[in-house]
Amino acid sequence: MSQKVIQYIGRTTDFRGNTLWELVANLPNWGVGRMLIRNMFQRYPEPCFMRILKVQAVDEKPGEERKVRVTVEKTWRGVTQPKPVEIYSTSYKADYELVPVEEEQKFLKNTKKVGEVILPNKIEFPPLLREYIREETGESNPLMNVHFKKTYNKQARIAAEGEQPTVQLGMSLSKPPEVSAKLYEGLL
């Protein structure tokens, strides 16, 4: 008798763990006060975890994944956010893990924080648009202002007047950056 060969079809996922509903449904007091992690975020050296503050069940809809509304105190890359965060739209993903009480200190003792990124306040236009603006205005090197929406998750900001940015952004068509060089192998 031959063995059955299993062939998976469709998109794969990197998730490992349980959905939020599976975790909180089996805990006393719905897990309020407990710490949980999202495995996708454990790739960062800085600690990423959440502490459950409030749990609210949501009416189940037939044919859809079971979701739950959980309010958490979120620490993202070593920075604890000032306001509680509500998790609802991603609660169905099977990527959450409950941290055992004995291991919570491992996350709390990790004091690494993500470094601040300072963006330039002006960058050059894309090459074709830059040429068009040069013809229209006669300006030799037109620059556009950078607009950046600041949120609690983003650890970046725009440089103040006279401040040196830590990241240089450009629109040149020269050699690609080393990070993406493998994408251009055999083309340039």
C-alpha positions as CSV (number, residue, x, y, z in Angstrom):
1,M,0.0,0.0,0.0
2,S,1.5,3.3,-1.0
3,Q,1.6,6.4,1.2
4,K,-0.7,9.3,0.4
5,V,1.0,12.3,-0.9
6,I,-0.3,15.6,0.5
7,Q,0.0,18.5,-1.8
8,Y,-1.0,21.9,-0.4
9,I,-2.6,24.4,-2.8
10,G,-2.9,28.1,-2.3
11,R,-1.2,30.7,-0.2
12,T,0.9,29.6,2.8
13,T,1.2,31.5,6.0
14,D,3.9,32.2,8.6
15,F,1.5,32.3,11.5
16,R,2.0,29.9,14.4
17,G,-0.1,30.0,17.5
18,N,-3.8,30.4,18.2
19,T,-6.5,33.0,17.5
20,L,-7.3,35.5,20.3
21,W,-10.7,33.9,20.8
22,E,-9.1,30.5,21.4
23,L,-6.7,32.0,24.0
24,V,-9.1,34.2,26.1
25,A,-12.1,31.9,26.0
26,N,-10.3,29.3,28.2
27,L,-8.8,31.7,30.7
28,P,-10.3,32.8,34.0
29,N,-11.6,36.4,33.9
30,W,-11.0,36.2,30.1
31,G,-7.3,36.6,30.7
32,V,-7.4,40.2,31.9
33,G,-4.0,41.1,33.2
34,R,-2.2,38.4,31.3
35,M,0.6,39.0,28.7
36,L,0.4,37.8,25.2
37,I,2.6,38.1,22.1
38,R,2.1,38.0,18.4
39,N,4.6,35.7,16.8
40,M,5.0,37.8,13.7
41,F,6.5,40.6,15.8
42,Q,9.1,38.4,17.6
43,R,11.5,39.0,14.7
44,Y,12.5,42.3,16.3
45,P,15.3,42.4,18.9
46,E,13.2,44.9,20.9
47,P,10.4,43.4,23.1
48,C,6.9,43.4,21.5
49,F,4.1,42.2,23.8
50,M,0.6,43.1,24.9
51,R,-1.1,43.1,28.3
52,I,-4.9,42.3,28.2
53,L,-7.0,45.1,29.8
54,K,-10.5,44.2,28.6
55,V,-12.2,41.5,26.5
56,Q,-15.6,41.8,24.7
57,A,-17.2,39.0,22.8
58,V,-18.7,39.8,19.4
59,D,-21.7,38.2,17.8
60,E,-20.7,35.3,15.6
61,K,-21.6,35.5,12.0
62,P,-22.1,32.3,10.1
63,G,-19.4,31.4,7.6
64,E,-16.9,33.9,9.1
65,E,-13.9,33.4,11.4
66,R,-14.7,33.9,15.1
67,K,-13.4,37.4,16.3
68,V,-13.2,39.0,19.7
69,R,-12.6,42.6,20.7
70,V,-9.6,42.9,23.0
71,T,-8.3,46.1,24.5
72,V,-4.6,45.9,25.4
73,E,-1.7,47.9,26.6
74,K,0.8,47.5,23.7
75,T,4.5,47.6,23.9
76,W,5.9,47.8,20.3
77,R,9.7,47.5,19.8
78,G,10.4,48.5,23.4
79,V,8.1,51.6,23.5
80,T,4.9,51.3,25.5
81,Q,2.1,53.2,23.7
82,P,0.4,55.9,25.8
83,K,-3.2,54.8,25.0
84,P,-4.7,51.4,25.1
85,V,-5.1,49.7,21.7
86,E,-8.1,47.7,20.5
87,I,-7.5,44.5,18.6
88,Y,-10.4,43.4,16.5
89,S,-9.7,43.1,12.8
90,T,-6.6,40.9,13.4
91,S,-8.0,38.8,16.2
92,Y,-8.9,35.9,13.9
93,K,-5.3,35.3,12.9
94,A,-3.8,32.2,14.4
95,D,-0.6,34.0,15.4
96,Y,-1.1,34.8,19.1
97,E,0.5,33.1,22.1
98,L,-0.1,33.5,25.8
99,V,3.1,34.2,27.7
100,P,3.5,31.9,30.8
101,V,3.6,33.9,34.0
102,E,7.1,32.6,34.8
103,E,8.4,34.0,31.4
104,E,6.8,37.5,31.6
105,Q,9.9,38.8,33.3
106,K,12.0,38.0,30.2
107,F,10.0,40.5,28.2
108,L,9.9,43.1,31.0
109,K,13.7,43.0,31.6
110,N,14.5,43.5,28.0
111,T,15.2,47.3,27.9
112,K,16.1,47.6,24.2
113,K,14.3,50.4,22.4
114,V,14.1,51.1,18.7
115,G,16.3,54.0,17.6
116,E,14.7,57.2,16.3
117,V,14.8,57.7,12.6
118,I,15.0,61.3,11.4
119,L,13.8,61.9,7.9
120,P,14.8,64.8,5.6
121,N,12.2,67.5,5.2
122,K,12.8,67.8,1.5
123,I,13.6,65.2,-1.2
124,E,14.1,65.4,-5.0
125,F,11.3,64.7,-7.4
126,P,11.3,61.6,-9.6
127,P,13.5,62.1,-12.7
128,L,10.7,62.6,-15.3
129,L,8.7,65.0,-13.1
130,R,11.9,66.8,-12.1
131,E,12.6,67.5,-15.8
132,Y,9.1,68.7,-16.4
133,I,9.2,71.1,-13.4
134,R,12.6,72.4,-14.6
135,E,11.1,73.3,-18.0
136,E,8.1,74.9,-16.4
137,T,9.7,76.9,-13.6
138,G,13.3,77.3,-14.7
139,E,14.4,76.1,-11.2
140,S,17.6,74.0,-11.6
141,N,17.1,71.6,-8.7
142,P,13.4,71.5,-7.6
143,L,12.7,69.7,-4.2
144,M,9.4,68.6,-2.8
145,N,8.4,68.8,0.9
146,V,8.1,65.5,2.8
147,H,4.8,64.9,4.6
148,F,4.8,62.2,7.3
149,K,1.9,61.0,9.3
150,K,3.0,60.5,12.9
151,T,1.5,57.6,14.8
152,Y,2.4,55.8,17.9
153,N,3.8,52.8,16.0
154,K,6.2,54.8,13.9
155,Q,9.4,55.7,15.5
156,A,10.4,58.3,12.9
157,R,10.0,62.0,12.5
158,I,10.8,64.8,10.0
159,A,14.0,66.7,10.7
160,A,13.7,70.2,12.3
161,E,15.3,73.2,10.6
162,G,19.1,72.8,10.7
163,E,18.9,69.2,12.0
164,Q,20.8,66.4,10.1
165,P,18.6,63.5,9.0
166,T,19.7,60.0,9.8
167,V,18.2,58.6,6.6
168,Q,18.9,59.8,3.1
169,L,16.1,59.4,0.5
170,G,16.7,59.8,-3.2
171,M,15.2,59.2,-6.6
172,S,18.3,58.6,-8.6
173,L,18.6,56.0,-11.3
174,S,22.1,55.0,-10.4
175,K,23.3,51.8,-8.7
176,P,20.6,50.2,-6.6
177,P,21.0,50.1,-2.8
178,E,22.7,46.9,-1.4
179,V,19.5,45.8,0.3
180,S,17.7,45.4,-3.0
181,A,20.8,44.6,-5.2
182,K,19.8,40.9,-5.7
183,L,16.6,42.1,-7.4
184,Y,18.6,43.7,-10.1
185,E,21.1,40.9,-10.8
186,G,21.6,40.4,-14.5
187,L,19.7,43.6,-15.4
188,L,22.2,46.4,-14.8
